[in-house]
């Protein structure tokens, strides 16, 4: 336990309840970090949408305090929906408690930060920065999930540079890597939303091309397929038709979201390779980290943030984004060199342990939290002395 415990507010978005029983990469990330902050002796209060069966206020078994209020069903991945979620922030404002650090994960942090007593206020960019990222310059720190995202934010609003800091996402890891299992059928797995900017079309077309020559491979796609969950339904229908009309349709499965973490991780463990074909829209993929925690190699596009996760031919393979032919070549290569899959997967686990473990990333946050809190307290003392 550390001395001088911090009072930390974690302010979540409007849609997904917390703890994360309905998926949500951001919520799962904050659940891991919140528990680690508590293990280290800090006081943690989480603000999140209410849900059936969860009390409005409670202290859970980890010692994390929860404040829940009516949220919104509008999915935040469609940015305009955040405007419709403004009432959530209005309801949230009077409930925020005094803290040393208030860590915002909601788009209206630039308004909420003005409530007195919140300490140093931070905002985290969880999606590709949009034109309004400059609104957050009033906060004390802006965290980016990757250097690539930080640079994207600076390109939009150069004045943010002095406040931006990269802190990568993290993942819970077992003490030892999973035991390797002989690969009988090479299963390529994608976990995420059905939207064009995730690069799914190049993955599907590339896989179908490779499958025309290789029968012992399979592609599994798991994730939201409806607009309510943030998917592009028209795109989903088009991809479903593309698969259905292929002679290799039996080698592709399209499954809806799996919310139970154990079931989802069982699917990851059954897979051979985790695919992330993103064209944009990623900051630092939780799906990739989940794959690495299960010792799975990553097959990713060359989109910026991916290069901070993957070293080509070390813990995964990097493929040209949006190029179905390049994806077909990579899938064919990995299918023909199954021994490499296990070797690269083992190195993926080692990379996660070395760079993206929960204790390591929590420590990065806490060191910066202490710096920001000290600055804020000094500023208040100077103001009071005038």
Secondary structure, 3 states (H helix, E strand, C coil): CCCCCCEEEEECCCCCCCCCCCCCHHHHHHHHHHHHHHHCCCEEEEEEECCCCCCCEEECCCCCEEEEECCCCCCCCCCCHHHHCHHHHHHHHCCCCCCCEEEECCCCHHHHCCCCCCCEEEEEECCCCCHHHHHHHHCCEEEECCHHHHHHHHHHCHHHHHHEEECCCCECCCCCCCCCCCCCCEEEEEECCCCHHHCHHHHHHHHHHHHCCCCCEEEEEECCCCHHHCCCHHHHHHHHHHHHCCCCHHHEEEECCCCCHHHHHHHHHHCCEEEECCCCCCCCCHHHHHHHHCCCEEEEECCHHHHHCCCECCCEEEECCCCHHHHHHHHHHHHHCHHHHHHHHHHHHHHHHHHCEHHHHHHHHHHHHHHHHHHHHHHHHHHHHC
